[in-house]
């Protein structure tokens, strides 16, 4: 089996290192920045370290491989698929690992299908420097079964979502709402805790609360409880915002949360649920859908 990469940045490098260790002998790659005065030497150095053969053009890569993994920035993914299309061989497995939206992945799939190639929308759900080729990957598209069959023996951790291109990326992007959002929220919290010299007290208190239950249990408790206490919690959060502003600290995340809570409060779910916290978060989501939360 011969593997190729279009784009040889961190993702392609880390995957290659791991796959080589698993015994995958032939890996080719091309990167548009290969001759760049600054980035070219870095790409070449990574290729040597990963034992990957760099080729001068994407056409040369596609001519050699059975599976091509396209690891380019999300805003270039569709453009690259159009450039690669004339050179795709029938039966080739085209794996897009970019963080593009589901709509873009569907457009790429349509492009690939015109060449009778197989398409895989692959969403990597973990840090590559940690997991390398074993990073959890959710995948959708008509080429997933073939990809799993080829790559599982090399230690790749690929889970099939379905054959609908874009659904795997939807998982990644929805997950990012939390992962990126909570990182930004943590920055706001830590800035305030450090400024007021109470970081250890705050972190110990949060750890005691959050470490006592699983993520799913904690999430369910927070969402169901907030559904009937949204107004009170938005008022409490306003106090946090005032404290931040008094200390000349950024409160953008707290303000956004307050807006969301106020919008939720306007739905008056407390009355809908007769003052009783629902058992499951899905009841809250369904209630919200009945009356769309007004935009703030």
Buried (B, 14 or more C-beta within 10 A) or exposed (E): EBBBBBBBBEBBBBBBBBBBBBEBEBBBBBBBBBEEEEBBEBBBEBBEEBBBEBBEEBBBBBEBBBBBBBBBEBEBBBEBBEBBBEBBBEEBBBBBBBBBBBEBBBBBBEBBBEBEBBBBBBBBBEEBEEBBBBBEBBBBBBBBBBBBEBBEEBBBBBBBBEBBBBBBBBBBBEEEEEEEEEEEBEEBBEBBBEBBEEBEEBEEEEEEEEEEEEEEEBEBBEBBBBBBBBBEBBEEBBEBBEBBEEEEBEBEBBBBBBBBBBBBBBBEBBEBBEEEBBEEBEBBEEBBEEEEBEEE
